[in-house]
Amino acid sequence: MIPQAAPPRRIARFRPEIDAAVSAVLSGPDYILGAAVDAFETAFARYCGRGHGIGVASGTDALALTLRALGIGPGDEVILPALTFAGSAQAILQCGALPRFVEVDAASRCIDPAAVADAVTARTTAIMPVHLFGYPADMPALMAIAGRHGLAVVEDCAQSHGATLEGRRLGTFGHAAAYSFYPTKNLGCVGDGGAVVTDDAALAGRVRSLRAYGFSPGGRVSQTLGFNARLDEIHAAILLALLPHCDAGNAERRAIAARYRAGLAACPSIVLPPEAEGCVHHQFAIAHPDRDRLKEHLAGAGIGTAVHYAPGLHRHPAFAGGAAHPLPITERLSDTLLSLPIQPEVIGDVADEVAERIAQAVLTFAEAGPR
Ligand SMILES: Cc1ncc(COP(=O)(O)O)c(C=O)c1O
């Protein structure tokens, strides 16, 4: 079986460095908010091209604490795409604000700036673009809308570690960016983890306080409502060991995407993901009208795939009534997208021809035509 993703294989690849990092933490002196978290926050902020980094317990916490630190709460609306992981919208609910779901662009599968402009109301306080599958949302257009309406922009970079748009790192366009280090991410740890990056020192300070009981710097007195949402030392140490390999992993993902493209280009019933120079291919999601049968066919051929995301978030009971307008493109993508394996440690060497075998299995199904 070729798994859709296999995080332990990445750990195995870098095992000696990870073992050394974990061992250093185990030998002390701190298991919580010590030298590894400090070092990772500095290294990750530099990698992201931002002045401040704050390690938190998950990507959802990174989003929710940032929104809270921006003062977003009850009565506020935050605009985001309906085609994303539930955590994006849960972060908004957690602050007491309302998620307002808008349409994505059919080609990029990222939030459509025109739909955002249409959905702004007097209650809108922020936009949350998601760089879905590692592909950049149209940040210049979104920042222009935000500027016109005085809105905050929090980039959901959970799937876009290291990605760029026109040579500029994603996560440097908005007021802050949130990252997840869930094990399958392009930079992932062996449990939950996340980070906020920003150039705004005051915002960074508020997130730092919110992640640890509302304490003031160095203190143990709660100044405000706060949470226990810290990145663990052990995860920070592992992330610090993996960070230098992130760009090379992204380059390997690009090479695998190119091999899929070459193998699938001639098939008219398959829609390929968009091409963008700075894309980091967190997923390689093709679209096919008979997606569920294609998934079954591939499983029968020993190939694991995943559906990202169905149903759209506007169809989750927790977010009912959140659609700002009809979402036919989101609906169609939810019904047709299928993510092929793209993790470098799953696909292996070019000589193994795994990507080619997967592409061939897709073609065999697609060329057989409708049942
Ligand atoms: C786009 C997106 N946003 C938010 C999250 C939430 O991150 P976490 O699972 O670390 O809370 C994820 C992933 O898990 C994600 O893919």
PDBQT file of the ligand as one rigid body, heavy atoms in Angstrom, charges set to zero:
ROOT
HETATM    1  C1  LIG A 401      -5.748  25.307   6.517  1.00  0.00    +0.000 C 
HETATM    2  C2  LIG A 401      -5.667  24.856   7.941  1.00  0.00    +0.000 A 
HETATM    3  N1  LIG A 401      -5.998  25.710   8.916  1.00  0.00    +0.000 NA
HETATM    4  C3  LIG A 401      -5.919  25.377  10.219  1.00  0.00    +0.000 A 
HETATM    5  C4  LIG A 401      -5.475  24.126  10.600  1.00  0.00    +0.000 A 
HETATM    6  C5  LIG A 401      -5.467  23.789  12.046  1.00  0.00    +0.000 C 
HETATM    7  O1  LIG A 401      -4.226  23.395  12.508  1.00  0.00    +0.000 OA
HETATM    8  P1  LIG A 401      -4.110  22.380  13.756  1.00  0.00    +0.000 P 
HETATM    9  O2  LIG A 401      -4.608  21.051  13.306  1.00  0.00    +0.000 OA
HETATM   10  O3  LIG A 401      -2.649  22.382  14.059  1.00  0.00    +0.000 OA
HETATM   11  O4  LIG A 401      -4.924  22.951  14.856  1.00  0.00    +0.000 OA
HETATM   12  C6  LIG A 401      -5.101  23.198   9.602  1.00  0.00    +0.000 A 
HETATM   13  C7  LIG A 401      -4.581  21.860   9.860  1.00  0.00    +0.000 C 
HETATM   14  O5  LIG A 401      -4.640  21.044  10.573  1.00  0.00    +0.000 OA
HETATM   15  C8  LIG A 401      -5.213  23.569   8.250  1.00  0.00    +0.000 A 
HETATM   16  O6  LIG A 401      -4.878  22.719   7.273  1.00  0.00    +0.000 OA
ENDROOT
TORSDOF 0
